[in-house]
Amino acid sequence: TGHSSVAAGATLGPNAQIHDAVVGESAIVGSAVVRGASIGAGAQVGPFSLLREGTELAPGAYVGAHAEVKASKIGTGTHVGHFSYIGDTVIGEGANIGAGTVTCNYDGERKNATAIGDGAFIGSGTMIVAPLKIGKGALTGAGAVVTQDVPDGARVAGVPARAIKSNASQAEQ
């Protein structure tokens, strides 16, 4: 409905609702709701997910089932796991956002932004308390509550998340 366009070869699942959205060539949209979003070529959106206004999925991006994405940019080849909420976030290329991840973007007064770098690995059940930045190739342990920036290549885990050493770093000591 609205000013939507669906490119050749795209697949829309049963009960998909597409409004004021763009669906790229060979993209796959399950039984999802897509409003004011753009889905790149070959990207996939799982069933029962919601893509809200201002969301852009780059080519080859993936959003699993029962996820919500609002006003965010998801990079090429990035996977957002099922049961996740991603709001006001920019995610680079080739990142993995584990199932149950939440960007905690509202502080009671305003929406805050999150940035997640290329190749980052966000463990399942991670809470990312915006505003903050998670660097390229960084990793969060499952269930982490991230309240501070995470540098490129760093590993954090715990509540609140703290830096952990990799096995390679421990072997050097």
C-alpha positions in Angstrom: 0.0 0.0 0.0 1.0 3.6 -0.1 4.1 4.4 -2.2 5.6 0.9 -2.1 7.7 -0.8 -4.7 8.7 -4.5 -5.0 11.5 -5.4 -7.4 11.5 -8.4 -9.7 12.2 -11.7 -8.1 11.3 -10.6 -4.6 9.3 -13.0 -2.5 6.5 -11.8 -0.1 5.2 -14.3 2.3 1.6 -14.8 3.3 0.2 -11.9 5.3 3.1 -9.7 4.6 2.1 -6.0 5.0 4.2 -3.6 3.0 3.4 0.1 3.3 5.5 3.0 1.9 8.4 0.6 1.6 10.9 -0.5 -1.0 11.7 -4.2 -1.4 14.8 -5.0 -3.5 15.4 -7.6 -6.1 15.4 -11.2 -4.8 14.6 -10.0 -1.3 12.5 -12.3 0.9 9.9 -10.9 3.3 8.1 -13.5 5.4 4.8 -12.7 7.2 6.2 -9.4 8.4 5.1 -5.8 8.6 7.3 -3.3 6.8 6.4 0.4 7.1 8.5 3.2 5.6 11.6 0.9 5.3 13.9 -0.1 2.6 15.0 -3.7 2.0 18.1 -4.2 -0.2 18.6 -6.8 -2.9 18.8 -10.4 -1.5 18.0 -9.3 2.1 15.7 -11.4 4.2 13.1 -10.5 6.9 11.8 -13.3 9.0 8.2 -14.0 9.9 6.4 -11.9 12.5 9.0 -9.1 12.4 8.4 -5.4 12.2 10.5 -3.0 10.2 9.6 0.6 11.1 10.1 3.9 9.5 13.6 4.9 8.6 15.0 1.4 8.6 17.4 0.4 5.8 18.5 -3.2 5.2 21.6 -3.3 3.0 21.9 -6.0 0.3 22.2 -9.5 1.9 21.2 -8.3 5.4 19.1 -10.7 7.5 16.5 -10.0 10.2 15.2 -13.1 12.0 11.7 -13.9 13.2 9.9 -11.8 15.9 12.4 -8.9 15.6 11.7 -5.2 15.5 13.9 -2.7 13.8 13.3 1.1 14.0 15.1 3.9 12.3 18.3 1.8 11.9 20.7 1.0 9.1 21.8 -2.7 8.9 24.9 -3.3 6.9 25.6 -5.7 4.1 25.7 -9.3 5.2 24.8 -8.5 8.8 22.5 -10.8 10.7 20.1 -9.7 13.4 18.8 -12.6 15.4 15.2 -13.4 16.3 13.5 -11.9 19.3 15.7 -8.7 19.0 14.9 -5.0 19.1 17.2 -2.6 17.2 16.4 1.1 17.5 18.2 4.2 16.3 21.3 2.1 15.5 23.8 1.9 12.7 25.4 -1.5 12.2 28.3 -2.1 9.9 28.9 -4.9 7.5 29.2 -8.6 8.4 28.2 -8.2 12.0 26.2 -10.8 14.0 23.6 -9.6 16.4 22.6 -12.6 18.6 19.1 -13.6 19.4 17.4 -11.5 22.1 19.6 -8.5 21.7 18.1 -5.2 22.7 19.3 -1.7 22.0 18.0 0.2 25.1 17.7 3.5 23.2 15.2 5.4 25.3 16.3 7.1 28.5 12.9 8.4 29.5 13.3 11.7 27.8 15.0 11.1 24.4 16.0 8.4 21.9 19.8 7.7 21.9 21.9 6.3 19.1 24.1 3.1 19.0 26.8 2.3 16.5 28.1 -1.2 16.0 31.2 -1.7 13.8 31.9 -4.1 10.9 32.3 -7.7 11.9 31.2 -7.2 15.5 29.8 -10.2 17.3 27.0 -9.4 19.8 26.2 -12.4 22.0 22.6 -13.5 22.5 20.7 -11.6 25.1 23.0 -8.6 25.2 21.5 -5.3 26.4 23.1 -2.3 24.8 22.4 0.9 26.8 22.7 3.8 24.4 24.3 6.1 23.6 27.4 4.1 22.9 29.6 2.6 20.2 30.8 -1.0 19.8 33.9 -1.1 17.6 34.9 -3.2 14.6 35.4 -6.8 15.4 34.4 -6.4 19.0 32.6 -9.2 20.9 30.1 -9.2 23.7 29.4 -12.3 25.8 25.9 -13.7 26.0 23.8 -11.8 28.5 26.1 -8.8 28.7 24.8 -5.4 29.7 26.9 -2.9 27.8 26.9 0.6 29.3 30.2 2.0 27.9 31.9 2.1 24.5 33.7 -1.0 23.5 36.9 -0.5 21.5 37.7 -2.2 18.2 38.5 -5.8 18.7 37.7 -5.8 22.4 35.8 -8.5 24.3 33.4 -7.7 27.0 31.1 -9.8 29.2 29.1 -9.5 32.4 26.7 -7.2 34.2 27.8 -4.5 33.7 30.0 -5.6 30.8 33.8 -5.4 31.5 36.8 -6.2 29.3 37.9 -9.8 29.3 41.2 -11.1 27.9 41.2 -13.5 25.0 42.9 -16.9 25.3 45.8 -15.6 23.2 46.4 -12.7 25.6 46.3 -15.0 28.6 48.8 -17.3 27.1 51.3 -14.4 26.6 51.2 -13.5 30.3 
